[in-house]
Amino acid sequence: MSDQVLAFEVEGPAVASVLVDVGLPHLDRPFDYSIPTELAEQVVPGCRVQVRFAGKRVEGLISNFPSRGTHDGRLAPIDKVVSAEPVLTPRIEHLARSVAERYAGTVSDILRFAIPPRQARVEAHPRLPHDVAATLRQFEPFVWPQHAHGAGYLAALRSGSAPRAVFDLIPGIELAELLAEAIAATRDSGRGVVVCVPDASIISELDRRFTEILGPDQHVVLSSAQKPAERYRSFLKLSRGEVRVVVGTRAAAWAPVADLGLVVIVDDGNDLHLE
């Protein structure tokens, strides 16, 4: 069992901190539960579990942050592990807590939006057997060098830096080509990319062009408009580290991209980003 879960030893099972999905503001905090010995190998940070809360069986997520062990009484045990897939990453949990605090929301409501509902058949699908990063197509950038300081921007991304830029497309330049060059430079540094667009109408074109330019299996689409299984499949490819590039609407902002190196907001002044 991960040392992130083991918070302290008592005369019995170890203890995990669980984010219970109840949606009530006054209960919007982690609760401690004991980990039965028979579940010790399955309980990992970020996995889905079932616990008893207020006399009912409810689902929750194992927090990535250890319990402080302040409860003196007898703890209720975790009933079962719904899925050992670690869908809640430390970054998503930290971001959810920050957003909830800033906008007076609840962490459970935010996580319900950030993490797609479980699809057991999708989880059973085998992981990609090869290193997809090794199949990233190599090409010489020609779009960014046409922009002032564009070549330097790509060089900074390729070196592992995180430069900021605001750009307007030069007439005749395709958005997908511009983004693909920035994505390739970031991936050359071993990092991931999130591309957020305001409207789902342009996702299909970016999806098609990214596949043509970068190669197959180099990115996924993540949008609330997707079917549940399709959305969860994209989410798992990202959380498992099989793919490190995502393009989508606001839902993509919560994507569990490993080693995030670049975030692109297309048409950042569009009100659809805020709805």
C-alpha positions in Angstrom: 0.0 0.0 0.0 1.2 3.5 -0.8 2.7 5.5 2.0 0.5 8.4 0.9 -2.5 6.5 2.3 -1.0 5.2 5.5 -1.4 8.1 7.8 -0.8 6.6 11.2 -0.9 3.2 12.9 -3.5 2.3 15.5 -4.3 -1.0 17.2 -5.8 -2.3 14.0 -6.0 -1.3 10.4 -4.4 1.7 8.8 -6.4 4.8 8.1 -7.4 6.6 4.9 -8.9 10.0 4.2 -12.0 9.7 2.0 -13.7 12.5 0.1 -17.3 11.3 0.4 -19.7 12.3 -2.4 -22.6 13.8 -0.5 -22.7 17.3 -2.0 -23.6 19.1 1.3 -21.5 22.2 2.0 -21.2 21.6 5.8 -19.9 18.0 5.1 -17.5 19.1 2.4 -14.3 17.7 3.9 -12.4 14.4 4.1 -13.5 11.8 6.6 -11.3 9.1 8.1 -12.0 5.4 7.6 -10.1 2.4 8.6 -8.6 0.2 5.9 -9.5 -3.5 6.4 -6.5 -5.8 6.0 -8.1 -7.6 3.0 -8.4 -4.3 1.1 -4.9 -3.0 2.0 -3.4 -3.8 -1.3 -6.3 -2.3 -3.3 -6.7 1.0 -1.5 -4.4 3.5 -3.3 -4.6 7.3 -3.5 -7.3 8.5 -5.9 -9.2 5.2 -6.2 -13.0 4.9 -5.8 -14.3 3.3 -2.7 -17.7 2.6 -1.0 -18.2 3.6 2.6 -21.0 4.0 5.1 -22.0 7.6 5.8 -25.0 8.7 7.9 -26.4 5.2 7.7 -26.2 4.9 3.9 -23.7 3.4 1.6 -22.1 6.1 -0.6 -19.1 6.3 -2.9 -16.0 8.4 -2.3 -12.5 8.9 -3.4 -9.3 8.2 -1.4 -7.6 11.5 -0.9 -4.0 12.0 -2.0 -3.3 13.8 1.2 -2.8 11.7 4.3 -5.2 11.8 7.3 -4.1 13.8 10.2 -5.3 11.1 12.6 -7.3 13.4 14.9 -10.2 11.0 15.5 -10.0 9.3 18.9 -12.9 6.9 18.5 -13.5 3.8 16.6 -13.4 4.4 12.8 -15.9 2.8 10.4 -14.1 0.6 7.8 -14.1 1.1 4.1 -16.8 -1.3 2.8 -15.2 -2.1 -0.6 -13.0 -0.8 -3.4 -15.2 0.1 -6.3 -12.2 0.5 -8.6 -8.5 0.5 -7.9 -7.9 2.9 -10.8 -6.4 6.1 -9.3 -8.7 8.6 -11.1 -8.1 11.4 -8.6 -4.6 12.8 -9.1 -2.9 15.1 -6.6 -3.1 18.0 -9.1 -6.9 17.6 -9.7 -7.6 17.3 -6.0 -5.5 20.4 -5.2 -7.2 22.4 -8.0 -10.7 21.3 -6.9 -10.0 22.4 -3.4 -8.7 25.8 -4.6 -11.7 26.3 -6.9 -14.1 25.4 -4.2 -12.6 27.8 -1.8 -12.4 30.6 -4.3 -16.0 30.3 -5.6 -17.7 29.0 -2.5 -18.4 25.6 -4.0 -18.0 22.1 -2.8 -15.1 19.8 -3.7 -17.5 16.9 -4.3 -19.5 18.9 -6.9 -16.3 20.0 -8.7 -14.9 16.5 -8.7 -18.2 15.2 -10.2 -17.6 17.5 -13.1 -13.8 16.9 -13.3 -13.8 13.0 -13.2 -16.1 11.2 -15.6 -18.4 8.4 -14.2 -16.8 5.0 -14.1 -17.2 2.6 -17.0 -16.1 -0.8 -16.0 -15.6 -2.1 -19.5 -13.4 0.8 -20.4 -11.2 0.1 -17.3 -10.8 -3.5 -18.4 -9.4 -2.4 -21.8 -5.6 -3.2 -21.9 -3.1 -0.4 -21.7 -1.3 0.7 -24.9 1.6 -1.8 -25.3 4.1 0.7 -26.7 5.6 4.1 -26.0 3.4 6.3 -28.1 5.7 9.2 -27.5 8.3 7.4 -29.6 6.0 7.5 -32.6 5.6 11.3 -32.5 6.2 12.4 -36.1 9.2 14.7 -36.6 8.8 17.7 -38.8 10.5 21.0 -39.3 8.3 23.9 -38.0 7.5 26.5 -40.5 4.5 28.4 -39.0 5.9 29.8 -35.7 9.1 31.1 -37.4 6.9 33.4 -39.4 5.7 35.1 -36.2 7.9 37.6 -34.4 9.9 35.7 -31.8 8.1 32.5 -32.8 11.3 30.4 -33.3 12.5 31.5 -29.8 9.2 30.5 -28.3 9.4 27.0 -29.7 13.0 26.7 -28.6 12.0 27.7 -25.0 9.2 25.0 -25.0 11.7 22.4 -26.4 14.2 23.2 -23.6 11.6 22.6 -20.9 10.7 26.2 -20.1 7.2 27.5 -19.8 7.1 30.8 -21.8 3.9 32.8 -22.1 2.6 34.1 -25.4 -0.4 35.8 -26.9 -0.8 35.3 -30.6 -2.9 36.3 -33.6 -2.9 34.1 -36.6 -1.2 35.5 -39.7 -3.5 35.5 -42.7 -3.2 32.2 -44.4 -1.9 30.3 -41.4 -3.9 27.3 -40.1 -4.6 27.2 -36.4 -4.1 23.4 -36.2 -0.6 23.7 -37.7 0.4 26.5 -35.3 -0.8 24.4 -32.3 0.7 21.2 -33.6 4.2 22.8 -33.7 3.9 24.1 -30.2 2.6 20.7 -29.0 5.6 18.9 -30.8 8.1 21.2 -29.1 6.6 20.6 -25.7 6.5 16.9 -26.2 10.1 17.0 -27.2 10.8 18.1 -23.7 8.9 15.1 -22.3 5.9 17.2 -21.1 2.2 17.2 -21.7 -0.2 19.7 -23.3 -3.8 20.9 -22.7 -5.6 22.7 -25.5 -9.0 24.3 -24.5 -11.3 25.6 -27.2 -14.5 27.6 -26.5 -16.8 25.5 -28.8 -17.0 21.8 -29.6 -17.6 22.7 -33.3 -13.8 23.1 -34.0 -12.7 20.0 -32.0 -13.3 17.6 -34.9 -11.1 19.6 -37.2 -8.3 19.9 -34.7 -8.6 16.2 -33.9 -8.3 15.2 -37.5 -5.4 17.6 -38.3 -3.5 16.7 -35.1 -3.6 13.0 -36.1 -2.4 13.9 -39.6 0.4 16.2 -38.4 1.5 14.5 -35.1 0.6 10.9 -35.9 -2.0 8.5 -34.4 -2.4 8.0 -30.7 -0.6 11.2 -29.8 -3.6 13.0 -28.4 -7.2 12.5 -27.1 -10.3 14.5 -27.2 -12.1 15.4 -23.9 -15.5 17.1 -24.0 -18.8 16.9 -22.1 -20.4 16.3 -25.5 -18.8 12.8 -25.7 -20.6 9.6 -24.9 -19.8 8.4 -21.4 -17.6 5.5 -22.5 -15.7 7.6 -25.0 -15.0 10.4 -22.5 -13.9 7.9 -19.8 -11.6 6.2 -22.2 -9.9 9.5 -23.1 -9.6 10.3 -19.4 -8.0 7.0 -18.5 -5.4 7.3 -21.3 -4.4 10.6 -19.8 -4.4 9.4 -16.2 -2.4 6.3 -17.1 0.2 8.4 -18.9 -0.5 6.6 -22.2 -1.2 10.0 -23.9 -0.1 13.4 -22.8 -1.9 15.7 -25.1 -5.6 16.6 -24.8 -7.9 18.9 -26.8 -11.3 19.8 -25.7 -13.8 22.3 -24.3 -13.7 23.4 -20.6 -13.8 19.8 -19.5 -10.2 19.5 -20.7 -9.0 22.0 -18.1 -9.4 19.2 -15.5 -7.6 16.6 -17.6 -5.0 14.6 -15.6 -2.1 15.3 -18.0 1.2 14.1 -16.7 4.1 16.6 -16.5 2.0 19.5 -17.8 4.2 21.8 -19.8 1.8 23.9 -22.0 -1.8 25.1 -21.7 -3.4 26.7 -24.8 -6.6 28.8 -24.5 -8.0 29.3 -28.0 -10.0 32.5 -28.4 -9.5 33.3 -24.7 -11.9 36.2 -24.8 -14.9 34.0 -25.8 -17.6 34.0 -23.1 -18.1 30.2 -23.6 -15.0 29.6 -21.6 -16.7 31.2 -18.6 -20.2 29.6 -18.8 
